[in-house]
Amino acid sequence: MTRLGTTIRSTGIASEGTWFKSSYSSQDGGNCVEIAAQADGVGVRDTKSTDGPAVFVSGAAFTSFIQSLSA
């Protein structure tokens, strides 16, 4: 079963203890996302909707996205 490029419930990607948000994020719950690194990719979800939908992408796609932010 592949999850890449799909939108699924965040609980289908990783357990609660494996999601984290950047240390650059504010602690007041603003516009933040959390990620969960897995062996086959990275899950991304909205911090305010932890039981809602999440996107799962390959590690390479996530790395490319992060690199594009600092370009």
C-alpha positions in Angstrom: 0.0 0.0 0.0 1.4 3.4 -0.9 0.6 6.6 1.0 2.7 9.0 -1.1 0.9 12.0 -2.3 -2.3 11.1 -0.5 -4.4 13.0 2.0 -5.4 10.8 4.9 -6.2 11.2 8.5 -3.1 12.0 10.6 -3.7 9.0 12.8 -3.1 6.8 9.7 0.4 8.2 9.3 1.9 8.3 12.8 1.0 8.1 16.5 0.6 11.3 18.5 4.0 11.1 20.1 5.8 11.2 16.7 4.4 14.5 15.4 6.4 17.7 16.1 6.4 21.3 15.1 9.4 23.6 14.4 11.0 25.4 17.3 10.4 28.5 15.2 6.7 28.1 15.7 4.9 30.0 18.3 3.4 28.1 21.2 0.0 30.0 21.0 -1.3 27.7 18.2 -1.0 30.1 15.3 -0.6 29.1 11.7 1.7 26.1 12.2 2.1 22.7 10.8 3.5 19.6 12.3 5.5 16.8 10.7 6.0 13.1 11.3 9.1 11.6 9.7 8.5 7.9 8.7 10.8 5.4 6.9 8.9 5.9 3.6 8.2 9.6 3.8 6.9 12.6 5.8 3.5 13.4 7.1 2.4 17.0 7.3 -0.7 18.2 9.3 -2.3 21.4 10.7 -1.4 21.9 14.3 -4.9 23.1 15.1 -6.5 20.0 13.6 -4.4 17.1 14.9 -7.0 14.5 14.3 -7.9 15.9 10.8 -6.4 15.3 7.4 -2.7 15.1 6.7 -0.6 14.9 3.6 2.0 12.2 3.1 4.9 12.9 0.7 8.2 11.2 -0.1 11.3 12.3 1.8 12.8 13.6 -1.4 9.8 15.8 -2.0 9.8 17.2 1.5 13.5 17.9 1.3 13.0 19.7 -2.0 10.2 21.8 -0.4 12.3 22.8 2.6 15.2 23.7 0.3 13.0 25.9 -1.8 12.0 27.9 1.3 15.5 29.1 1.8 16.3 29.7 -1.8 
